[in-house]
Amino acid sequence: MQKNTALIVVDVQNGFTPGGNLAVAHADQIIPGINQLGQYFKNIVLTQDWHPADHISFAENHQGHAPYDSIELSYGTQVLWPAHCVQGTKDAELHPDLNLPSAQLVIRKGFHQHIDSYSAFMEADQQTSTGLAGYLRERGIDTVFVVGIATDFCVAWTAMDACKLGFETYVIADLTKGIDLQGSLQHAWQEMLAKGVKRIYLKDIVQQHAQAVSLT
């Protein structure tokens, strides 16, 4: 892929894969494809959910609430999750099968106690920046491809923020896995497409690469 493109790999961590504290069904099945995809990119960014134990998004930190309840916070509606990806735990580690040795940057998110963070670009208050947009712009990158977990939360928010910040944005649909909480997966795709995100598949990248090689 050209120098102006980057691959953003969202939250491929133990906590979101089978056996993790917030496991997404079959999420480990996308990892071989992500590893394959990584061979086509010069610029790769990884994200890592990185919560303190007292994080505001954990149901156990709200008396009388259970996981997947919703509450209202100063920045809007917050889904309460099982405690997951706590800083320094195995649950927070990148999945051992993820093999992207050329990745240049890991963006940790969700480390502020009182703000959740789904997007790789902006925390949930839509004011606190992770610095990723500036990093990409400094490197001359204007197009991003997003993969990872979960389609309907961290992937979708990352993709929509990328679009809003002026990046041409693609989500590689078969290299994401969703939670699908009360129809959230379909809703997320509708919202992403409406905001300008483009949906493609791994085969599209493979074919494009093969065509480029045949022309050289």
Residue frames as a rotation matrix with the C-alpha (Angstrom) as fourth column:
MET 1
0.580 0.814 0.000 0.00
0.814 -0.580 0.000 0.00
0.000 0.000 -1.000 0.00
GLN 2
0.250 -0.478 0.842 1.12
0.388 -0.747 -0.539 3.56
0.887 0.462 -0.002 -0.65
LYS 3
-0.710 -0.654 -0.261 2.95
0.529 -0.250 -0.811 5.70
0.465 -0.714 0.523 1.86
ASN 4
-0.735 0.452 0.505 -0.21
-0.529 -0.849 -0.010 7.77
0.424 -0.274 0.863 2.44
THR 5
0.342 0.876 -0.339 -2.20
-0.410 0.464 0.785 4.81
0.845 -0.130 0.518 3.81
ALA 6
-0.700 -0.515 0.494 -2.23
-0.674 0.250 -0.695 3.24
0.235 -0.820 -0.522 7.26
LEU 7
-0.088 0.606 -0.790 -3.75
0.159 0.792 0.590 0.11
0.983 -0.073 -0.166 8.77
ILE 8
-0.414 0.051 0.909 -5.39
-0.848 -0.384 -0.365 0.62
0.330 -0.922 0.203 12.18
VAL 9
-0.348 0.208 -0.914 -5.78
0.163 0.974 0.160 -2.64
0.923 -0.094 -0.372 14.13
VAL 10
-0.109 0.461 0.881 -8.31
-0.751 -0.619 0.231 -2.12
0.651 -0.636 0.414 16.92
ASP 11
0.005 0.223 0.975 -8.14
-0.990 0.137 -0.026 -3.93
-0.139 -0.965 0.222 20.27
VAL 12
0.498 0.057 -0.865 -6.99
-0.317 0.941 -0.120 -7.41
0.807 0.334 0.486 19.22
GLN 13
-0.414 -0.553 0.723 -6.45
-0.823 -0.111 -0.557 -8.29
0.388 -0.825 -0.409 22.88
ASN 14
-0.918 0.030 -0.396 -6.93
0.164 0.937 -0.309 -11.29
0.362 -0.349 -0.865 25.13
GLY 15
-0.793 0.599 -0.111 -9.85
-0.058 -0.255 -0.965 -9.54
-0.606 -0.759 0.237 26.83
PHE 16
-0.048 0.803 -0.594 -11.94
-0.834 -0.359 -0.419 -9.45
-0.550 0.475 0.687 23.65
THR 17
-0.258 -0.104 -0.960 -11.12
-0.749 0.650 0.131 -12.92
0.610 0.753 -0.246 22.34
PRO 18
0.588 0.608 -0.533 -12.37
-0.171 0.738 0.652 -16.33
0.790 -0.292 0.538 23.58
GLY 19
0.148 -0.469 -0.871 -11.40
0.868 0.484 -0.113 -16.80
0.474 -0.739 0.478 27.22
GLY 20
-0.793 -0.473 0.385 -11.24
0.296 -0.851 -0.434 -13.05
0.532 -0.230 0.815 27.87
ASN 21
-0.762 0.452 -0.464 -13.31
0.432 -0.180 -0.884 -11.03
-0.483 -0.874 -0.058 30.31
LEU 22
0.084 0.798 -0.596 -15.32
-0.397 -0.522 -0.755 -9.38
-0.914 0.300 0.273 27.51
ALA 23
-0.716 -0.487 0.500 -14.93
0.143 0.599 0.788 -12.05
-0.683 0.635 -0.360 24.85
VAL 24
0.058 0.657 -0.751 -16.49
-0.876 -0.327 -0.354 -11.52
-0.479 0.679 0.557 21.42
ALA 25
0.537 0.229 0.812 -17.57
-0.048 0.969 -0.242 -14.83
-0.842 0.092 0.531 19.89
HIS 26
0.608 -0.328 0.723 -15.06
0.742 0.560 -0.370 -16.19
-0.283 0.761 0.584 17.35
ALA 27
0.932 -0.233 -0.279 -13.03
-0.275 -0.953 -0.124 -12.97
-0.238 0.192 -0.952 17.42
ASP 28
0.076 -0.967 0.243 -9.79
-0.301 0.211 0.930 -14.95
-0.951 -0.144 -0.275 17.30
GLN 29
0.293 0.103 0.950 -10.79
0.688 0.667 -0.285 -16.20
-0.663 0.738 0.125 13.83
ILE 30
0.985 0.096 0.140 -9.97
0.167 -0.700 -0.695 -12.83
0.032 0.708 -0.705 12.24
ILE 31
0.577 -0.803 -0.148 -6.35
-0.301 -0.377 0.876 -12.78
-0.759 -0.461 -0.459 13.46
PRO 32
-0.106 -0.672 0.733 -4.77
0.615 0.535 0.579 -14.84
-0.781 0.513 0.356 10.64
GLY 33
0.425 0.349 0.836 -6.39
0.891 -0.327 -0.316 -12.53
0.163 0.878 -0.449 8.08
ILE 34
0.989 -0.111 -0.097 -5.15
-0.077 -0.950 0.301 -9.45
-0.126 -0.290 -0.949 9.92
ASN 35
0.225 -0.962 0.158 -1.63
0.013 0.165 0.986 -10.91
-0.974 -0.220 0.050 9.94
GLN 36
-0.051 -0.171 0.984 -1.91
0.932 0.346 0.109 -11.54
-0.359 0.922 0.142 6.19
LEU 37
0.785 0.462 0.412 -3.21
0.581 -0.779 -0.235 -8.00
0.212 0.424 -0.880 5.62
GLY 38
0.772 -0.502 -0.390 -0.31
-0.002 -0.616 0.788 -6.52
-0.636 -0.607 -0.476 7.55
GLN 39
-0.077 -0.844 0.531 2.09
0.687 0.341 0.641 -7.67
-0.722 0.414 0.554 4.84
TYR 40
0.110 0.220 0.969 0.54
0.954 -0.297 -0.041 -5.13
0.279 0.929 -0.242 2.44
PHE 41
0.900 0.338 0.275 1.01
0.243 -0.913 0.329 -2.05
0.362 -0.229 -0.903 4.66
LYS 42
-0.172 -0.971 0.165 4.06
0.431 -0.225 -0.874 0.06
0.886 -0.079 0.457 5.42
ASN 43
-0.721 -0.007 0.693 2.23
-0.486 -0.707 -0.514 1.97
0.493 -0.707 0.506 8.18
ILE 44
-0.026 0.687 -0.727 0.46
0.385 0.678 0.626 0.04
0.922 -0.264 -0.282 10.96
VAL 45
-0.562 -0.010 0.827 -1.05
-0.675 -0.571 -0.466 1.37
0.477 -0.821 0.314 14.20
LEU 46
-0.441 0.427 -0.790 -2.34
0.537 0.830 0.149 -0.88
0.719 -0.358 -0.595 17.00
THR 47
-0.098 0.405 0.909 -4.84
-0.688 -0.687 0.232 0.16
0.719 -0.603 0.346 19.67
GLN 48
-0.572 -0.167 -0.803 -5.05
0.418 0.783 -0.461 -1.28
0.705 -0.599 -0.378 23.16
ASP 49
0.550 0.768 0.328 -7.86
-0.094 -0.333 0.938 -0.88
0.830 -0.546 -0.111 25.67
TRP 50
-0.408 -0.846 -0.342 -6.06
0.457 0.135 -0.879 0.02
0.790 -0.515 0.332 28.91
HIS 51
0.395 0.779 0.487 -8.41
-0.091 -0.494 0.865 0.61
0.914 -0.386 -0.124 31.84
PRO 52
-0.731 -0.438 0.524 -7.73
-0.559 -0.057 -0.827 1.31
0.392 -0.897 -0.203 35.51
ALA 53
-0.830 0.383 -0.406 -9.54
0.479 0.863 -0.164 -1.11
0.287 -0.330 -0.899 37.84
ASP 54
-0.432 0.680 -0.593 -11.86
0.499 -0.367 -0.785 1.68
-0.751 -0.635 -0.181 39.02
HIS 55
-0.993 -0.036 0.108 -12.90
0.112 -0.497 0.860 2.68
0.023 0.867 0.498 35.49
ILE 56
-0.583 0.803 -0.125 -16.27
-0.595 -0.527 -0.607 4.37
-0.553 -0.279 0.785 35.08
SER 57
-0.162 0.534 -0.830 -17.42
-0.914 0.236 0.330 1.90
0.372 0.812 0.450 32.40
PHE 58
-0.814 -0.194 -0.547 -17.21
-0.046 0.961 -0.272 -1.17
0.578 -0.197 -0.792 34.68
ALA 59
0.177 0.983 -0.042 -20.56
-0.116 0.063 0.991 -2.35
0.977 -0.170 0.125 36.03
GLU 60
0.203 -0.127 -0.971 -18.93
0.830 0.548 0.102 -3.51
0.519 -0.827 0.217 39.27
ASN 61
-0.817 -0.547 -0.183 -18.07
0.567 -0.703 -0.430 0.13
0.107 -0.455 0.884 40.04
HIS 62
-0.638 0.701 0.319 -21.77
-0.581 -0.710 0.398 1.13
0.505 0.069 0.860 40.01
GLN 63
-0.920 0.279 0.274 -23.83
-0.069 0.574 -0.816 -0.24
-0.385 -0.770 -0.509 42.87
GLY 64
-0.065 0.990 0.124 -27.13
-0.114 0.116 -0.987 -1.79
-0.991 -0.078 0.105 41.78
HIS 65
0.454 0.184 -0.872 -26.09
-0.851 -0.200 -0.485 -2.11
-0.263 0.963 0.066 38.12
ALA 66
0.432 -0.255 0.865 -25.28
0.192 0.963 0.188 -5.18
-0.881 0.084 0.465 36.07
PRO 67
-0.701 -0.713 0.002 -23.14
0.094 -0.090 0.991 -5.60
-0.707 0.695 0.130 32.94
TYR 68
-0.771 0.298 0.563 -24.79
0.596 0.023 0.803 -4.24
0.226 0.954 -0.195 29.78
ASP 69
0.368 0.766 -0.527 -26.98
0.827 -0.529 -0.192 -1.81
-0.425 -0.365 -0.828 31.71
SER 70
-0.182 -0.393 0.901 -26.82
0.688 -0.706 -0.169 1.77
0.702 0.590 0.399 30.43
ILE 71
0.205 0.199 -0.958 -26.36
0.837 -0.543 0.066 4.88
-0.508 -0.816 -0.278 32.53
GLU 72
0.764 0.058 0.643 -26.19
0.432 -0.786 -0.443 8.58
0.479 0.616 -0.625 31.70
LEU 73
0.026 -0.818 -0.574 -22.88
0.911 -0.218 0.351 10.35
-0.412 -0.532 0.740 32.22
SER 74
0.107 0.003 -0.994 -21.85
0.046 -0.999 0.001 13.93
-0.993 -0.046 -0.107 31.52
TYR 75
-0.665 -0.452 -0.595 -20.85
-0.550 -0.243 0.799 12.99
-0.505 0.859 -0.087 27.96
GLY 76
-0.160 0.704 -0.692 -23.92
-0.905 0.175 0.387 10.86
0.394 0.688 0.609 27.16
THR 77
0.812 0.552 0.188 -25.15
-0.583 0.761 0.284 7.28
0.014 -0.340 0.940 27.45
GLN 78
-0.325 -0.946 -0.008 -22.61
-0.928 0.321 -0.188 4.79
0.180 -0.054 -0.982 28.74
VAL 79
0.643 0.379 -0.665 -22.97
-0.278 0.925 0.258 1.00
0.714 0.019 0.700 28.45
LEU 80
0.306 -0.517 0.800 -21.63
-0.918 0.063 0.392 -0.70
-0.252 -0.854 -0.455 31.56
TRP 81
0.349 -0.309 -0.885 -19.26
-0.536 0.708 -0.459 -3.57
0.769 0.635 0.081 30.83
PRO 82
0.921 -0.270 -0.281 -17.75
0.389 0.674 0.628 -6.45
0.020 -0.687 0.726 32.78
ALA 83
0.567 -0.796 -0.211 -14.33
-0.483 -0.529 0.698 -5.41
-0.667 -0.294 -0.685 34.05
HIS 84
0.797 -0.284 0.533 -11.90
0.568 0.651 -0.503 -6.00
-0.204 0.704 0.680 31.18
CYS 85
0.350 -0.745 0.568 -8.47
0.631 -0.260 -0.731 -5.06
0.692 0.614 0.379 29.85
VAL 86
0.992 -0.053 -0.117 -7.30
0.067 -0.565 0.822 -3.78
-0.109 -0.823 -0.557 33.23
GLN 87
0.600 -0.800 -0.020 -3.86
-0.673 -0.492 -0.552 -2.18
0.432 0.345 -0.834 33.00
GLY 88
-0.274 -0.906 0.323 -1.00
-0.956 0.222 -0.190 -4.62
0.101 -0.361 -0.927 33.42
THR 89
0.088 0.365 0.927 -3.12
-0.476 0.833 -0.283 -7.79
-0.875 -0.416 0.247 33.35
LYS 90
-0.779 -0.336 0.529 -2.97
0.203 0.664 0.720 -10.64
-0.593 0.668 -0.449 30.86
ASP 91
0.154 0.945 0.290 -6.51
0.777 0.065 -0.626 -9.70
-0.610 0.322 -0.724 29.81
ALA 92
0.704 0.111 -0.702 -5.16
-0.127 -0.952 -0.279 -6.39
-0.699 0.285 -0.656 28.49
GLU 93
-0.349 -0.936 0.043 -2.27
-0.143 0.098 0.985 -7.89
-0.926 0.337 -0.168 26.52
LEU 94
-0.012 0.228 -0.974 -2.33
-0.994 -0.108 -0.013 -8.03
-0.108 0.968 0.228 22.75
HIS 95
0.864 0.412 0.291 -3.37
-0.387 0.911 -0.140 -11.50
-0.322 0.008 0.947 21.56
PRO 96
0.067 -0.947 0.315 -0.32
-0.277 0.285 0.917 -13.77
-0.958 -0.149 -0.243 21.27
ASP 97
0.080 -0.003 0.997 -1.29
0.779 0.624 -0.060 -14.85
-0.622 0.781 0.053 17.73
LEU 98
0.964 0.231 -0.132 -1.25
0.117 -0.815 -0.567 -11.26
-0.239 0.531 -0.813 16.46
ASN 99
0.114 -0.967 0.228 1.90
0.741 0.235 0.629 -11.02
-0.662 0.097 0.743 14.34
LEU 100
0.843 0.152 0.516 2.50
0.457 -0.707 -0.539 -7.50
0.283 0.690 -0.666 13.03
PRO 101
0.235 -0.840 -0.490 6.19
0.908 0.010 0.418 -6.87
-0.346 -0.543 0.765 13.69
SER 102
-0.572 -0.500 0.650 6.27
0.739 -0.658 0.144 -3.76
0.356 0.563 0.746 11.49
ALA 103
0.586 0.808 0.059 3.65
0.668 -0.524 0.529 -1.89
0.458 -0.270 -0.847 13.56
GLN 104
-0.353 -0.808 0.471 5.11
0.442 -0.588 -0.678 1.47
0.825 -0.031 0.564 14.58
LEU 105
-0.718 0.174 0.675 2.69
-0.535 -0.758 -0.374 2.76
0.446 -0.629 0.636 17.22
VAL 106
-0.449 0.661 -0.601 0.43
0.763 0.634 0.127 1.45
0.465 -0.402 -0.789 19.98
ILE 107
-0.511 0.411 0.755 -2.34
-0.434 -0.881 0.186 3.83
0.741 -0.233 0.629 21.05
ARG 108
-0.753 0.303 -0.583 -3.63
0.631 0.582 -0.512 3.06
0.184 -0.754 -0.630 24.54
LYS 109
-0.535 0.678 0.504 -7.14
-0.352 -0.722 0.596 4.26
0.768 0.141 0.625 25.26
GLY 110
0.487 0.828 -0.279 -9.62
0.022 0.308 0.951 4.20
0.873 -0.470 0.131 28.12
PHE 111
-0.267 -0.691 -0.672 -6.97
0.739 0.301 -0.603 4.96
0.619 -0.658 0.430 30.72
HIS 112
-0.756 0.138 0.640 -8.78
-0.401 -0.870 -0.286 8.05
0.518 -0.473 0.713 32.08
GLN 113
-0.943 0.327 -0.061 -10.87
0.257 0.602 -0.756 6.87
-0.210 -0.729 -0.652 35.05
HIS 114
-0.337 0.875 -0.348 -13.92
0.094 -0.336 -0.937 9.05
-0.937 -0.349 0.031 34.31
ILE 115
0.163 0.373 -0.913 -14.10
-0.884 -0.356 -0.303 8.79
-0.438 0.857 0.271 30.49
ASP 116
0.375 -0.046 0.926 -14.64
0.271 0.961 -0.062 5.70
-0.887 0.274 0.372 28.38
SER 117
-0.090 -0.483 -0.871 -12.92
-0.784 -0.505 0.361 5.46
-0.614 0.715 -0.333 25.02
TYR 118
0.594 0.313 0.741 -14.02
0.209 0.829 -0.518 3.39
-0.777 0.463 0.427 22.06
SER 119
0.987 -0.125 0.103 -12.37
0.064 -0.286 -0.956 5.39
0.149 0.950 -0.275 19.27
ALA 120
0.257 -0.965 -0.043 -8.66
0.965 0.254 0.072 5.35
-0.059 -0.061 0.996 18.49
PHE 121
-0.301 -0.350 0.887 -8.94
0.594 -0.797 -0.113 9.11
0.746 0.493 0.447 17.80
MET 122
-0.418 0.280 0.864 -11.20
-0.546 -0.838 0.007 10.64
0.726 -0.469 0.503 20.44
GLU 123
-0.973 0.163 -0.162 -12.39
0.227 0.581 -0.782 9.57
-0.034 -0.798 -0.602 23.86
ALA 124
-0.392 0.914 0.105 -16.14
0.905 0.362 0.224 9.28
0.167 0.183 -0.969 24.49
ASP 125
0.071 0.406 -0.911 -16.50
0.549 -0.779 -0.304 12.91
-0.833 -0.478 -0.279 25.60
GLN 126
0.531 0.089 0.843 -15.58
0.844 -0.148 -0.516 13.86
0.079 0.985 -0.153 22.00
GLN 127
0.949 -0.250 0.190 -13.13
-0.261 -0.965 0.032 16.41
0.176 -0.080 -0.981 23.38
THR 128
0.402 -0.829 0.388 -10.15
-0.533 0.132 0.836 14.42
-0.744 -0.543 -0.389 24.65
SER 129
0.707 -0.191 -0.681 -7.86
-0.644 0.223 -0.732 13.50
0.291 0.956 0.035 21.77
THR 130
0.852 -0.461 0.247 -5.53
0.290 0.809 0.512 10.49
-0.436 -0.365 0.823 21.72
GLY 131
0.154 -0.815 -0.559 -3.14
-0.501 -0.552 0.667 12.32
-0.852 0.177 -0.493 19.38
LEU 132
-0.092 -0.204 0.975 -3.52
0.526 0.821 0.222 9.73
-0.845 0.533 0.032 16.60
ALA 133
0.810 0.457 0.367 -4.86
0.545 -0.358 -0.758 12.19
-0.215 0.814 -0.539 14.01
GLY 134
0.775 -0.575 -0.263 -1.85
-0.558 -0.817 0.141 14.46
-0.296 0.038 -0.954 14.47
TYR 135
-0.075 -0.812 0.579 0.54
-0.253 0.577 0.776 11.52
-0.965 -0.088 -0.248 14.24
LEU 136
0.175 0.213 0.961 -0.99
0.758 0.594 -0.270 10.34
-0.628 0.776 -0.057 10.96
ARG 137
0.969 0.228 0.093 -1.03
0.236 -0.752 -0.615 13.83
-0.070 0.618 -0.783 9.46
GLU 138
0.489 -0.860 -0.145 2.61
-0.616 -0.458 0.641 14.45
-0.618 -0.224 -0.754 10.43
ARG 139
-0.379 -0.635 0.673 3.48
-0.001 0.728 0.686 11.32
-0.925 0.260 -0.276 8.45
GLY 140
-0.695 0.085 -0.714 1.49
-0.679 -0.405 0.613 12.40
-0.237 0.910 0.339 5.40
ILE 141
-0.905 0.410 0.109 -1.20
0.422 0.899 0.115 9.74
-0.051 0.150 -0.987 5.81
ASP 142
-0.706 0.696 -0.131 -4.66
-0.698 -0.715 -0.033 10.62
-0.117 0.068 0.991 4.51
THR 143
0.173 0.742 -0.648 -6.28
-0.720 0.544 0.431 7.17
0.672 0.392 0.628 4.11
VAL 144
-0.601 -0.354 0.716 -6.92
-0.777 0.470 -0.420 4.56
-0.188 -0.809 -0.557 6.80
PHE 145
-0.072 0.512 -0.856 -8.09
-0.360 0.787 0.501 0.96
0.930 0.344 0.128 6.77
VAL 146
-0.304 0.070 0.950 -9.66
-0.951 -0.084 -0.298 -0.26
0.059 -0.994 0.092 10.03
VAL 147
-0.003 0.280 -0.960 -9.91
-0.122 0.953 0.278 -3.85
0.993 0.118 0.031 11.32
GLY 148
-0.868 -0.494 0.057 -10.37
-0.160 0.170 -0.972 -5.48
0.471 -0.853 -0.227 14.72
ILE 149
-0.258 0.696 -0.670 -12.77
0.805 0.538 0.249 -5.80
0.534 -0.475 -0.699 17.64
ALA 150
-0.377 0.721 0.581 -15.58
0.606 0.667 -0.434 -5.00
-0.701 0.188 -0.688 18.14
THR 151
-0.612 0.121 0.782 -17.19
0.742 -0.255 0.620 -3.93
0.275 0.959 0.067 14.87
ASP 152
0.232 0.915 0.329 -20.13
0.655 -0.397 0.643 -2.20
0.719 0.067 -0.692 16.54
PHE 153
0.870 0.021 -0.492 -18.17
0.420 -0.552 0.720 -0.30
-0.256 -0.834 -0.489 19.18
CYS 154
0.243 -0.848 -0.472 -14.44
0.103 -0.461 0.881 0.44
-0.964 -0.263 -0.025 18.97
VAL 155
-0.565 -0.416 0.713 -14.10
0.721 0.171 0.671 -0.27
-0.401 0.893 0.204 15.24
ALA 156
0.232 0.762 0.604 -17.18
0.929 -0.359 0.096 1.79
0.290 0.539 -0.791 14.32
TRP 157
0.860 0.097 -0.501 -16.27
0.327 -0.858 0.396 4.74
-0.391 -0.504 -0.770 16.53
THR 158
-0.135 -0.982 -0.131 -12.70
0.283 -0.165 0.945 4.72
-0.950 0.091 0.300 15.20
ALA 159
-0.505 -0.032 0.862 -13.89
0.855 0.120 0.505 4.64
-0.120 0.992 -0.033 11.58
MET 160
0.524 0.791 0.315 -16.50
0.813 -0.575 0.094 7.37
0.256 0.207 -0.944 12.05
ASP 161
0.680 -0.358 -0.640 -14.03
0.181 -0.764 0.619 9.64
-0.710 -0.537 -0.455 13.84
ALA 162
-0.413 -0.861 0.297 -11.46
0.516 0.048 0.855 9.06
-0.750 0.507 0.425 11.09
CYS 163
-0.138 0.479 0.867 -14.05
0.958 -0.157 0.239 10.16
0.250 0.864 -0.437 8.52
LYS 164
0.817 0.543 -0.192 -15.02
0.576 -0.768 0.281 13.19
0.005 -0.340 -0.940 10.58
LEU 165
0.426 -0.758 -0.494 -11.36
0.107 -0.500 0.859 14.19
-0.898 -0.419 -0.132 10.88
GLY 166
0.525 -0.096 -0.846 -10.94
-0.730 -0.563 -0.389 14.13
-0.438 0.821 -0.366 7.11
PHE 167
-0.624 -0.744 0.238 -9.34
-0.527 0.626 0.575 10.75
-0.577 0.234 -0.783 6.48
GLU 168
0.033 0.562 -0.826 -10.58
-0.866 0.429 0.257 8.54
0.499 0.707 0.501 3.66
THR 169
-0.451 -0.130 0.883 -11.77
-0.814 0.467 -0.347 5.55
-0.367 -0.875 -0.317 5.65
TYR 170
-0.016 0.379 -0.925 -12.32
-0.608 0.731 0.309 1.88
0.794 0.568 0.219 4.86
VAL 171
-0.003 0.031 1.000 -13.47
-0.862 0.506 -0.018 -0.89
-0.506 -0.862 0.025 7.21
ILE 172
-0.590 -0.243 -0.770 -12.46
-0.624 0.742 0.244 -4.38
0.512 0.625 -0.589 6.11
ALA 173
0.199 0.900 0.388 -15.66
-0.921 0.036 0.388 -6.11
0.335 -0.434 0.836 7.15
ASP 174
0.791 0.156 -0.592 -14.48
-0.084 0.985 0.148 -9.73
0.606 -0.067 0.792 7.28
LEU 175
-0.274 -0.883 -0.382 -11.56
0.518 0.199 -0.832 -8.75
0.811 -0.425 0.402 9.53
THR 176
-0.639 0.182 0.747 -13.83
-0.667 -0.615 -0.421 -7.41
0.383 -0.767 0.515 12.26
LYS 177
-0.516 0.571 -0.639 -16.09
0.594 0.776 0.214 -9.14
0.618 -0.269 -0.739 14.80
GLY 178
-0.390 0.470 0.792 -19.06
-0.452 -0.847 0.280 -7.55
0.802 -0.248 0.543 16.54
ILE 179
-0.966 0.157 0.203 -20.74
-0.147 0.310 -0.939 -7.93
-0.210 -0.938 -0.276 19.92
ASP 180
-0.601 0.799 -0.014 -24.21
-0.010 0.010 1.000 -7.26
0.799 0.601 0.002 18.44
LEU 181
-0.858 0.289 -0.424 -25.85
0.444 0.005 -0.896 -5.99
-0.257 -0.957 -0.133 21.60
GLN 182
-0.004 0.974 -0.226 -29.59
0.471 -0.197 -0.860 -5.56
-0.882 -0.110 -0.458 20.86
GLY 183
0.713 0.340 0.613 -29.06
0.676 -0.103 -0.730 -4.95
-0.185 0.935 -0.304 17.15
SER 184
0.567 -0.512 -0.645 -25.98
-0.112 -0.824 0.556 -2.78
-0.816 -0.243 -0.525 17.62
LEU 185
-0.391 -0.790 0.472 -24.08
0.400 0.316 0.860 -4.40
-0.829 0.525 0.192 14.73
GLN 186
-0.031 0.470 0.882 -26.60
0.998 -0.040 0.056 -3.51
0.062 0.881 -0.468 12.04
HIS 187
0.890 0.385 -0.244 -27.04
0.421 -0.899 0.119 -0.04
-0.174 -0.209 -0.962 13.51
ALA 188
0.241 -0.889 -0.391 -23.28
0.053 -0.390 0.919 0.52
-0.969 -0.242 -0.047 13.54
TRP 189
-0.524 -0.424 0.739 -22.94
0.715 0.253 0.652 -0.41
-0.463 0.870 0.171 9.87
GLN 190
0.393 0.743 0.542 -25.82
0.901 -0.428 -0.067 1.86
0.182 0.515 -0.838 8.91
GLU 191
0.878 -0.067 -0.475 -24.26
0.169 -0.883 0.438 4.72
-0.449 -0.464 -0.764 10.81
MET 192
-0.108 -0.994 0.000 -20.76
0.245 -0.026 0.969 4.12
-0.964 0.104 0.246 9.43
LEU 193
-0.402 -0.027 0.915 -21.94
0.899 0.175 0.401 3.97
-0.171 0.984 -0.046 5.81
ALA 194
0.655 0.728 0.202 -24.12
0.745 -0.666 -0.017 7.06
0.122 0.162 -0.979 6.27
LYS 195
0.792 -0.394 -0.467 -21.09
-0.033 -0.791 0.611 9.01
-0.610 -0.469 -0.639 7.52
GLY 196
0.691 -0.458 -0.558 -18.90
-0.720 -0.371 -0.587 8.09
0.062 0.808 -0.586 4.56
VAL 197
-0.199 -0.734 0.650 -17.06
-0.640 0.600 0.481 4.98
-0.742 -0.320 -0.589 5.73
LYS 198
0.165 0.189 -0.968 -16.50
-0.924 0.372 -0.085 2.48
0.344 0.909 0.236 2.91
ARG 199
0.424 0.057 0.904 -16.99
-0.541 0.816 0.202 -1.27
-0.726 -0.575 0.377 3.49
ILE 200
0.235 -0.399 -0.886 -14.57
-0.857 0.344 -0.383 -3.60
0.458 0.850 -0.261 1.73
TYR 201
0.960 0.095 0.264 -13.20
-0.201 0.890 0.409 -7.14
-0.196 -0.446 0.873 2.23
LEU 202
0.208 -0.952 0.226 -9.77
-0.213 0.181 0.960 -8.75
-0.955 -0.248 -0.165 2.48
LYS 203
0.131 -0.136 0.982 -10.10
0.802 0.597 -0.025 -10.16
-0.583 0.790 0.187 -1.04
ASP 204
0.942 0.238 0.235 -10.38
0.331 -0.769 -0.547 -6.60
0.051 0.594 -0.803 -2.38
ILE 205
0.617 -0.784 -0.065 -6.96
-0.626 -0.539 0.563 -5.72
-0.477 -0.307 -0.824 -0.93
VAL 206
-0.015 -0.625 0.781 -5.41
0.111 0.775 0.622 -8.99
-0.994 0.095 0.058 -2.15
GLN 207
0.463 0.279 0.841 -6.76
0.831 0.194 -0.522 -8.45
-0.309 0.940 -0.142 -5.67
GLN 208
0.995 -0.098 -0.026 -5.59
-0.102 -0.960 -0.263 -4.84
0.001 0.264 -0.965 -5.75
HIS 209
0.318 -0.934 0.163 -2.12
-0.549 -0.041 0.835 -5.90
-0.773 -0.356 -0.525 -4.65
ALA 210
0.014 -0.280 0.960 -1.98
0.507 0.829 0.234 -8.66
-0.862 0.484 0.153 -7.28
GLN 211
0.777 0.336 0.532 -3.00
0.628 -0.352 -0.694 -6.21
-0.046 0.874 -0.484 -10.00
ALA 212
0.858 -0.495 -0.134 -0.36
-0.469 -0.863 0.187 -3.72
-0.208 -0.098 -0.973 -8.90
VAL 213
0.055 -0.869 0.491 2.32
-0.248 0.465 0.850 -6.42
-0.967 -0.169 -0.190 -8.93
SER 214
0.220 0.083 0.972 1.28
0.756 0.616 -0.223 -7.57
-0.617 0.784 0.073 -12.41
LEU 215
0.951 0.186 0.247 1.69
0.301 -0.742 -0.599 -4.02
0.072 0.644 -0.762 -13.73
THR 216
0.627 -0.775 -0.083 5.25
-0.586 -0.539 0.605 -3.67
-0.513 -0.331 -0.792 -12.46
